[in-house]
């Protein structure tokens, strides 16, 4: 049976079909694993990143959601040499203080505090003080 040319070709074609089907099934399993990671992304955020659980609550609580960070996003409405006021998307005003050690960036460029002006869209990351102001460690300016 194996000495016939037809039988050899049939076995070769069957072997190739098995290899193709195995390759396809490996691709399906990899795609399934990727899909299970991103499926219900918002509902599984805490499980994916090991953060606090917000099950049963509206998720995320308030944009932007930053675990273990304090900050704000919005537009600068008033600025002085050592602080500024940011109005967030929800209309809340936050006082942000900064110093010479604060990193201020716009895209790839490093900026100085004198480059900030009213109307700039900013993202601020820092730590709150006792009076509720945010002590900025990093400011990203979107221009």
Wavefront OBJ file of the C-alpha trace (Angstrom):
o trace
v 0.000 0.000 0.000
v 2.805 2.514 0.848
v 4.749 1.693 -2.299
v 2.050 3.098 -4.551
v 2.627 6.693 -5.702
v -1.035 7.520 -5.196
v -0.973 6.279 -1.590
v 2.145 8.342 -0.851
v 0.549 11.495 -2.252
v -2.618 10.880 -0.302
v -0.589 10.455 2.911
v 1.459 13.595 2.173
v -1.707 15.622 1.529
v -3.327 14.257 4.698
v -0.176 15.112 6.685
v -0.188 18.655 5.302
v -3.883 19.015 6.210
v -3.105 17.891 9.769
v -0.257 20.427 10.021
v -2.494 23.224 8.678
v -5.311 22.305 11.081
v -2.892 22.214 14.040
v -1.512 25.628 13.069
v -5.037 26.978 12.787
v -6.019 25.595 16.198
v -2.916 27.165 17.796
v -3.898 30.519 16.262
v -7.450 30.166 17.544
v -6.220 29.398 21.063
v -3.835 32.406 21.057
v -6.649 34.646 19.804
v -8.973 33.304 22.496
v -6.421 34.093 25.232
v -5.993 37.642 23.909
v -9.756 38.119 23.678
v -10.351 36.924 27.251
v -7.863 39.531 28.481
v -9.643 42.425 26.798
v -13.196 41.100 27.129
v -15.166 43.272 29.552
v -12.106 45.480 30.082
v -13.844 47.986 32.332
v -15.462 45.333 34.506
v -12.173 43.437 34.950
v -9.807 46.402 35.422
v -9.130 45.606 39.072
v -8.447 41.931 38.307
v -6.159 42.751 35.369
v -4.082 45.304 37.255
v -4.460 44.206 40.869
v -6.074 47.421 42.001
v -9.016 48.060 44.271
v -12.302 46.440 43.385
v -15.141 48.676 42.240
v -17.640 45.902 41.605
v -21.177 47.102 42.102
v -20.126 50.737 41.662
v -19.997 52.885 38.576
v -16.592 52.278 36.984
v -14.374 54.238 36.797
v -15.485 56.448 39.694
v -14.295 59.710 38.094
v -12.083 60.153 35.042
v -9.146 60.029 35.003
v -8.811 56.982 37.231
v -5.343 56.819 38.769
v -4.591 54.226 41.462
v -2.517 55.486 44.377
v -2.037 58.882 42.737
v -3.380 62.347 43.303
v -3.853 64.733 40.495
v -6.203 66.494 38.182
v -6.842 67.169 34.515
v -8.231 70.382 33.136
v -7.601 73.904 31.981
v -5.552 76.528 33.828
v -7.766 79.508 34.661
v -5.496 81.518 36.942
v -1.739 81.375 37.504
v 0.728 82.929 39.962
v 4.498 82.369 40.307
v 4.031 79.441 42.723
v 0.586 77.981 42.022
v -2.328 77.848 39.606
v -5.998 76.905 39.544
v -7.230 74.145 37.239
v -10.882 73.693 36.284
v -11.636 70.035 35.560
v -14.081 68.615 33.057
v -16.723 68.434 35.776
v -16.266 72.124 36.654
v -14.375 71.493 39.914
v -11.579 73.943 40.671
v -8.343 72.538 42.130
v -5.401 74.537 43.464
v -2.031 73.206 42.271
v 1.269 74.305 43.789
v 4.607 73.767 42.076
v 8.282 74.370 42.759
v 11.590 74.287 40.915
v 11.712 70.480 41.395
v 8.422 69.990 39.523
v 8.870 68.379 36.106
v 6.913 70.230 33.420
v 6.714 68.718 29.929
v 4.945 69.325 26.667
v 5.425 66.412 24.280
v 9.196 65.861 24.300
v 10.044 69.392 25.467
v 10.924 70.363 29.024
v 9.183 73.567 30.082
v 9.675 76.078 32.894
v 6.946 77.353 35.182
v 7.121 80.681 33.334
v 5.944 78.865 30.160
v 2.578 78.010 31.742
v -0.290 80.325 30.872
v -4.028 80.581 31.412
v -5.949 78.379 28.999
v -3.339 75.587 28.866
v -4.758 72.083 29.121
v -2.762 70.183 31.767
v -2.508 66.857 33.542
v -1.076 67.168 37.051
v 0.253 64.346 39.231
v 1.329 65.061 42.784
v 0.439 64.724 46.443
v -2.205 66.569 48.431
v -1.286 68.785 51.359
v -3.308 69.428 54.531
v -5.257 72.252 52.892
v -6.351 70.171 49.881
v -3.942 71.691 47.367
v -2.087 69.386 45.021
v 1.692 69.618 45.337
v 2.653 68.937 41.716
v 5.493 66.538 40.998
v 4.738 66.244 37.281
v 2.788 68.514 34.942
v 2.029 67.539 31.342
v 0.923 70.436 29.125
v -1.183 69.598 26.066
v -0.636 72.218 23.358
l 1 2 3 4 5 6 7 8 9 10 11 12 13 14 15 16 17 18 19 20 21 22 23 24 25 26 27 28 29 30 31 32 33 34 35 36 37 38 39 40 41 42 43 44 45 46 47 48 49 50 51 52 53 54 55 56 57 58 59 60 61 62 63 64 65 66 67 68 69 70 71 72 73 74 75 76 77 78 79 80 81 82 83 84 85 86 87 88 89 90 91 92 93 94 95 96 97 98 99 100 101 102 103 104 105 106 107 108 109 110 111 112 113 114 115 116 117 118 119 120 121 122 123 124 125 126 127 128 129 130 131 132 133 134 135 136 137 138 139 140 141 142 143
